Amino acid sequence: MISAWTDQWLRVAADRFGTPAFVYFTDLIAERIDQIDAAFGGRFALSFAVKSNPNPALLAWLRGRIDHLDISSIGEMRLAMQAGWDAARMSFTGPGKRAFEIEEAVRAGIGNLVVESLREARLADAVARGEGRVQPIVVRIAPASVPKGFGDQMAGRPSAFGIDIEDAEPALAEMLALPGLRLTGLHIYSGTQCLKPEPIVENYRGFLTIFRDLCGRFDLTPETLIFGSGLGVPYHDQDVPLDLGAVAAGIIPELDAFRGETRFGDAVPMLELGRYLVAEAGYFLTRVISIKESRGSRIAICDGGMNNHLPASGHFGMVIRRNYSMHKLGGGEPVGKVDIVGPLCTSIDRLASGIELPEIAEGDIIAVHNSGAYGLTASPIHFISHAPPVELLVSGNAISDISRDLNALPPPADAADAARRRA
């Protein structure tokens, strides 16, 4: 159920700034942070996955409210630093880090380089030694299995992510021998978008087993242990929201016992999450510009579609297309089914098929829910060259335009870096 307060601000956003638009509510993000801290009793530090929403104004707002950022490219590191974050409070994940990215990250003082292959470890070692420093690294491990119930899996099958658990022993042995690196912890992110507590708890238990086994084999006393959260959000009307309390109740006793072991007493368990933190705090607004009746179907053609919000069109990992939850600003009771499409010259530009909504007319605004994560950042904004949507931030009783130039990233630190990037 959408509150009157939320709908009022969405109306202000559309009237004052136009559509299409993404609107993010900081009060809702703050509530979610508090919910996570309360559920786990502060046992986890929080790391925000920047790839889910890299808007610099949002990153600036998060500074001081969460502990760390997880970046997946050097561009995200530059955006975060532009937003006031210290590179020392970032981890850098991703299976395809290029040499110039590792160089720039090490020079910037990246807190933890998340190493996903021996290639990356060898590159980082050479860079760190060349700079006369020792680079902290966290090694990403890919488990042999992932519990059923996750919307996407990054382990349990052939995967580009991390070092397969069966190859971990020789890989860790080589990394520990590299003089330019200091292994500070382990990282596992094996599944995402799960709405059932039981698989999440089982997944975390598996993480603890792997952490305990590998640290024991190599006599490691880790500083950081990163848990890929896997916490899902209810994108569709039929989805049942995740019971976070059940997740916490299921894992806290084992986490406490784990932390009670001498080796892990000073380790910081870190929960890496993106969509669970910000998805439900965002809405995508698109305006109906035309109504068409076609062969028994009612079609609302809107000014923003898959070019702005690819995931809502079902083309972002969805096997069976399902409508995102959405509503018409101003409310009303559903009167019939309507197809919601965007302005693009392609048949796949469809935000909803046969969705039940109130009577829709030209000029009405449709609000697509759960759009705070993997919305604009995951979309083909240059396809067919429409102007990009605006991004807006509602914080307290104020709304501001936080749109950025999507064609530009903050520049490298120096001209030499730029030359390496072009090479």
C-alpha positions in Angstrom: 0.0 0.0 0.0 1.4 3.4 -1.0 1.1 6.1 1.6 -0.6 9.4 0.7 2.7 11.1 1.7 4.6 9.1 -0.9 2.0 9.7 -3.6 2.0 13.5 -2.8 5.8 13.7 -3.3 5.6 11.7 -6.5 3.0 14.2 -7.8 5.3 17.1 -6.9 8.2 15.4 -8.7 6.2 14.9 -11.9 4.6 18.4 -11.9 7.8 20.2 -11.0 10.5 18.3 -12.9 8.6 16.4 -15.6 8.8 12.8 -16.7 10.2 10.3 -17.1 11.8 10.5 -13.7 13.3 8.4 -11.0 12.5 9.4 -7.4 14.5 8.2 -4.4 13.3 8.7 -0.8 16.1 8.9 1.8 13.7 8.5 4.7 12.8 5.0 3.4 16.5 4.1 3.0 17.2 5.3 6.6 14.3 3.1 7.8 15.8 0.1 6.0 19.2 0.7 7.5 17.6 0.8 11.0 15.7 -2.4 10.3 18.9 -4.3 9.3 20.8 -3.0 12.3 17.9 -3.9 14.7 17.4 -7.3 13.2 21.1 -8.3 13.5 21.8 -6.3 16.6 24.6 -4.4 14.9 26.6 -7.7 14.3 27.2 -6.8 10.6 28.9 -3.7 9.1 27.1 -2.7 6.0 28.6 -2.3 2.5 26.5 -0.8 -0.3 26.9 -2.2 -3.7 27.4 0.9 -5.8 26.4 -0.9 -9.0 22.8 -1.0 -7.8 22.6 2.8 -7.8 25.7 4.9 -8.4 24.1 8.4 -8.3 26.7 10.6 -6.6 24.1 12.5 -4.5 22.8 9.2 -3.1 26.3 8.1 -2.4 27.0 11.3 -0.6 23.9 10.9 1.5 24.9 7.4 2.5 28.3 8.6 3.8 28.3 8.4 7.5 25.1 6.2 7.5 26.7 3.0 6.3 30.2 1.7 6.8 31.6 0.9 3.4 31.0 0.9 -0.4 31.5 -2.0 -2.7 32.6 -0.8 -6.2 32.8 -2.9 -9.4 34.7 -0.5 -11.7 37.2 2.3 -11.5 34.4 4.6 -12.7 32.4 3.8 -9.6 35.4 4.5 -7.4 35.8 7.9 -9.0 32.1 8.6 -8.5 32.3 7.6 -4.9 35.4 9.7 -4.2 33.6 12.6 -6.0 30.8 12.1 -3.5 33.2 12.4 -0.5 34.0 8.8 0.2 37.6 7.8 1.1 38.9 4.9 -1.0 40.0 3.2 2.2 36.4 2.6 2.9 35.8 0.8 -0.3 36.2 -2.8 -1.6 36.7 -3.4 -5.3 35.0 -6.5 -6.8 34.5 -7.8 -10.3 36.0 -10.6 -12.4 37.4 -8.4 -15.2 39.5 -5.8 -13.5 41.9 -4.3 -16.0 45.5 -3.5 -15.2 45.0 0.3 -15.2 42.0 -0.1 -12.9 44.0 -2.1 -10.4 46.8 0.5 -10.7 44.5 3.4 -10.0 42.7 1.6 -7.1 46.0 0.7 -5.4 47.3 4.3 -5.8 44.1 5.7 -4.4 44.5 3.6 -1.3 41.6 1.2 -1.9 40.7 -0.4 1.4 40.3 -4.0 0.1 41.0 -5.2 -3.4 38.7 -8.2 -3.8 40.8 -10.7 -5.7 38.8 -13.0 -8.0 41.7 -14.8 -9.8 45.4 -15.5 -9.6 45.8 -13.1 -12.5 44.4 -10.3 -10.5 46.6 -11.2 -7.5 49.8 -11.2 -9.6 48.9 -7.9 -11.2 48.1 -6.3 -7.8 51.3 -7.6 -6.4 53.4 -6.1 -9.2 51.6 -2.7 -8.9 51.9 -2.6 -5.1 55.6 -3.5 -5.1 56.2 -0.9 -7.8 54.5 1.7 -5.5 56.5 0.6 -2.5 53.5 -0.5 -0.6 51.6 -3.7 0.6 48.0 -3.9 -0.7 45.3 -5.4 1.5 43.3 -8.0 -0.4 40.2 -10.0 0.3 39.8 -13.2 -1.7 36.5 -14.1 -3.3 35.5 -17.8 -3.0 32.9 -19.5 -5.2 31.2 -22.3 -3.2 30.5 -25.6 -4.8 26.7 -25.3 -4.3 24.0 -22.7 -3.6 20.7 -23.4 -1.8 17.6 -23.3 -4.0 15.5 -20.1 -3.8 17.9 -17.5 -5.2 16.8 -15.4 -8.2 20.4 -15.5 -9.6 23.4 -17.6 -8.7 27.1 -16.7 -9.0 28.4 -20.1 -7.8 27.6 -23.7 -7.7 28.2 -23.9 -11.5 30.8 -22.6 -13.9 31.2 -19.0 -13.1 33.4 -16.0 -13.8 33.1 -14.9 -10.2 35.7 -15.7 -7.6 38.0 -18.7 -7.1 36.2 -22.1 -7.1 36.4 -23.6 -3.7 38.0 -26.7 -5.1 40.9 -24.6 -6.4 41.2 -22.3 -3.3 44.0 -24.1 -1.5 46.7 -23.7 -4.2 45.5 -20.3 -5.1 45.6 -19.0 -1.5 49.0 -20.6 -1.0 50.4 -18.6 -4.0 48.7 -15.4 -3.0 50.1 -15.6 0.6 53.6 -15.8 -0.9 53.3 -12.6 -2.9 55.2 -9.9 -1.0 53.2 -7.0 -2.3 49.9 -8.3 -0.9 48.4 -8.8 2.6 45.5 -11.2 2.7 43.0 -9.6 5.2 39.9 -11.7 4.7 37.5 -13.7 2.5 34.5 -12.8 0.4 31.5 -14.9 -0.7 28.6 -13.7 -2.8 26.9 -16.8 -4.3 23.2 -15.9 -4.7 20.9 -12.9 -4.9 17.3 -11.9 -4.8 15.9 -14.5 -2.3 12.6 -13.9 -0.5 12.8 -17.0 1.7 14.6 -16.9 5.0 15.6 -20.6 5.0 17.9 -20.6 1.9 19.5 -17.3 3.1 20.3 -18.8 6.5 21.6 -22.0 4.9 23.8 -19.9 2.6 25.3 -18.0 5.5 26.0 -21.2 7.3 27.9 -22.4 4.3 29.9 -19.2 4.3 30.8 -19.7 8.0 31.9 -23.3 7.2 34.1 -22.1 4.3 35.6 -19.2 6.3 36.4 -21.6 9.2 37.9 -24.2 7.0 40.1 -22.0 4.8 41.3 -19.8 7.7 42.1 -23.0 9.7 44.1 -24.5 6.8 46.3 -21.4 6.4 46.3 -20.2 10.0 44.7 -16.9 9.0 43.3 -14.4 11.5 41.0 -12.4 9.2 40.1 -8.8 9.6 37.1 -8.8 7.3 34.7 -11.5 6.2 32.2 -10.3 3.5 28.8 -12.0 3.3 26.9 -11.4 0.0 23.5 -10.7 1.5 21.2 -12.3 -1.0 18.3 -10.4 0.6 15.5 -10.0 -1.9 12.7 -7.5 -2.5 9.1 -8.1 -3.6 9.1 -6.8 -7.2 5.7 -8.3 -8.1 2.2 -8.0 -6.5 2.2 -11.7 -5.6 5.6 -11.7 -3.9 5.7 -12.1 -0.1 8.2 -9.7 1.5 11.3 -11.3 3.1 11.0 -11.9 6.9 14.3 -10.3 7.9 13.7 -11.2 11.5 13.6 -14.9 10.6 16.9 -14.6 8.8 18.5 -13.0 11.8 17.0 -15.5 14.3 18.3 -18.4 12.1 21.9 -17.2 11.8 22.7 -15.1 15.0 23.3 -18.1 17.3 25.8 -19.6 14.8 27.4 -16.2 14.0 27.9 -15.5 17.7 29.5 -19.0 18.2 31.7 -18.3 15.2 32.8 -14.9 16.6 33.5 -16.6 19.9 36.3 -18.6 18.4 39.7 -17.0 19.1 40.6 -16.8 15.4 37.5 -14.8 14.5 37.0 -12.6 17.6 38.3 -9.4 15.9 37.0 -10.1 12.4 34.4 -7.7 11.1 31.5 -9.5 9.4 30.3 -7.3 6.6 27.0 -7.6 4.8 27.2 -6.5 1.2 23.9 -5.4 -0.3 22.4 -3.1 -2.9 18.8 -3.7 -3.9 17.7 -4.6 -0.3 18.9 -1.2 0.9 17.6 1.1 -1.9 15.2 -0.7 -4.3 12.0 -0.1 -2.4 12.9 3.5 -1.7 12.7 4.4 -5.4 10.0 4.9 -8.0 10.1 5.4 -11.7 7.5 7.8 -13.1 6.3 7.6 -16.7 3.6 9.7 -18.3 0.9 8.3 -20.6 1.1 10.2 -23.9 -1.3 8.1 -25.9 -4.0 5.5 -25.5 -4.6 2.9 -28.2 -7.2 0.2 -28.5 -5.8 -2.7 -30.5 -7.6 -6.0 -31.2 -9.2 -6.2 -27.8 -6.3 -4.8 -25.8 -6.0 -1.4 -24.2 -2.4 0.0 -24.6 -1.0 3.0 -22.7 2.0 4.4 -24.6 4.3 6.3 -22.2 7.2 8.7 -22.4 9.6 6.4 -20.6 10.1 2.7 -21.1 12.8 0.1 -21.3 15.4 2.7 -22.3 15.0 4.1 -18.8 14.1 1.0 -16.8 15.3 -2.2 -18.5 14.6 -4.5 -15.5 10.9 -3.5 -15.4 10.6 -4.6 -19.0 11.7 -8.1 -18.0 15.1 -8.1 -19.8 17.4 -8.1 -16.8 17.7 -11.8 -15.9 14.0 -12.5 -15.7 13.3 -16.0 -17.1 9.5 -15.7 -17.1 8.4 -12.1 -17.5 6.2 -10.7 -14.7 4.8 -7.3 -14.1 6.5 -5.1 -11.6 4.2 -3.6 -9.0 3.0 -0.2 -10.1 0.1 2.2 -9.5 -1.5 5.3 -11.1 -0.8 8.5 -9.2 -4.0 9.6 -7.5 -5.1 6.0 -6.9 -8.5 4.6 -7.7 -9.9 1.1 -8.0 -8.8 -1.2 -10.9 -11.3 -1.2 -13.7 -9.6 -3.4 -16.2 -6.4 -4.6 -17.8 -4.0 -2.4 -19.7 -0.6 -2.9 -21.4 2.0 -0.3 -20.4 4.6 0.4 -23.2 7.3 2.9 -23.8 8.1 5.2 -26.7 10.6 3.0 -28.5 10.4 1.5 -32.0 10.7 -2.0 -30.7 8.2 -4.6 -29.6 10.1 -5.4 -26.4 9.6 -1.9 -25.0 6.9 -3.1 -22.6 6.7 -2.3 -18.9 3.5 -4.3 -18.1 1.2 -6.7 -19.9 -2.5 -6.9 -18.9 -2.0 -5.2 -15.5 -5.0 -4.3 -13.5 -5.1 -0.5 -13.0 -7.7 2.3 -12.6 -9.0 4.0 -15.7 -6.0 5.3 -17.6 -6.1 8.5 -19.8 -3.6 10.6 -21.6 -1.5 12.7 -19.1 -1.8 10.2 -16.2 1.4 9.2 -14.4 2.3 5.6 -13.7 4.7 4.9 -10.8 6.7 1.7 -11.1 7.7 0.5 -7.7 11.1 -1.0 -6.5 13.0 1.3 -8.8 15.7 2.5 -6.5 18.1 -0.2 -7.6 19.1 -1.5 -11.0 16.8 1.0 -12.7 18.6 3.8 -14.7 22.0 2.3 -14.1 21.0 -1.0 -15.7 19.2 0.5 -18.8 20.1 1.3 -22.4 19.6 5.0 -22.2 21.2 5.7 -25.6 18.9 3.4 -27.5 16.9 5.5 -30.0 18.4 8.7 -28.5 15.7 9.9 -26.2 16.7 12.4 -23.5 17.5 10.6 -20.2 15.1 10.7 -17.3 15.7 13.1 -14.4 16.8 11.7 -11.0 15.2 13.3 -7.9 16.0 12.9 -4.2 13.3 13.4 -1.6 14.9 14.0 1.8 12.7 15.1 4.7 10.5 17.8 3.3 12.6 18.8 0.4 13.0 17.5 -3.2 16.1 18.1 -5.3 17.2 17.4 -8.8 20.3 15.1 -8.6 20.5 14.2 -12.3 24.0 13.8 -13.7 25.7 13.7 -17.1 25.4 10.0 -17.9 28.0 10.5 -20.7 30.7 11.6 -18.3 32.7 10.1 -15.5 35.1 11.9 -13.2 38.5 11.9 -14.9 41.5 9.7 -13.9 43.9 11.1 -11.4 46.4 12.2 -13.9 47.3 12.2 -17.6 49.4 9.1 -17.3 46.3 7.2 -16.1 44.3 8.5 -19.0 47.0 7.2 -21.4 46.9 3.8 -19.8 43.2 3.7 -20.1 43.4 4.3 -23.8 46.2 1.7 -24.3 
